[in-house]
Every structure is written in C-alpha cells, then in structure tokens.
Amino acid sequence: KGPTYTGNKGKSKMASKSNKKWVRLATVLAYVLSVSLAAIVLAIYYSLMWNP
C-alpha cells in the first residue's frame, strides 16, 4: 500500500459520502415505487374485479 496524502483522503471521503447518498436515494425511490405500485394494483383490483 502506497503513502496516503492529505488531498487524497478528502477525495476518498467525498466519494464515499457521494456513494452513500446515491445508495440512500436509490433505496428510497425503490421503496416509494414498490408502495405506489402495490396501491395502484389494489385500486385496480377493487375498482374492476372485486364484487362485495
């Protein structure tokens, strides 16, 4: 492992934070999409197919 310089440490931390931000954003978007998709499927089912 080579020497670590102060400038490289900051870039590494910044890249790590940016990566974590994208992972968090992707997770939130996947959650919202899945919940919305389930709600849409239930709304279609109850409006078109369900007979009380």
N, C-alpha and C positions, 0 to 999 in steps of 0.2 A: 504494500500500500504506500503510495507516494505521500509527500508532505501536503498538508491542508493549509491553505492560505485563508486569511480573513474574508476576502472578497468572495471566495468560493463557498464559504459557509453560508453567507447571506443568500446567495443564489439557490443553494440547496434547500434552505428552509422555505424560501419563497416558492419554489417549485413544489415542495411538499404541501404547503398550505393551498396552493392553487389546485393541486391534485385532489386534496381532501374536499375542497369546495365543489369541484365537479362531481365527485362521488356523492356528496350530500345532495346536490341538485338533482342528479340522476335518480337517486333513491326517492326523493320527494315526488318527482314527476312520475315515476313508476307507480308509487302509492296512489297519487291522485287519479292517474289514468285507470288503474285497476278498480278503485272505488267507483269512479264515474261510469265505467263500463258495466259494472255489476248493477248499478242503479238504472242504467238505460235498458239492460236486459230485463230486469224486473218490471220496469214500466211498460215495456212492450208486451211482456207475458201477461200482466194483469189487464192491460187495455184490450188485447186482441184474443187471448186464448182462455182466460180464466172465467168460468161460469159459477157464480155463487149458488 
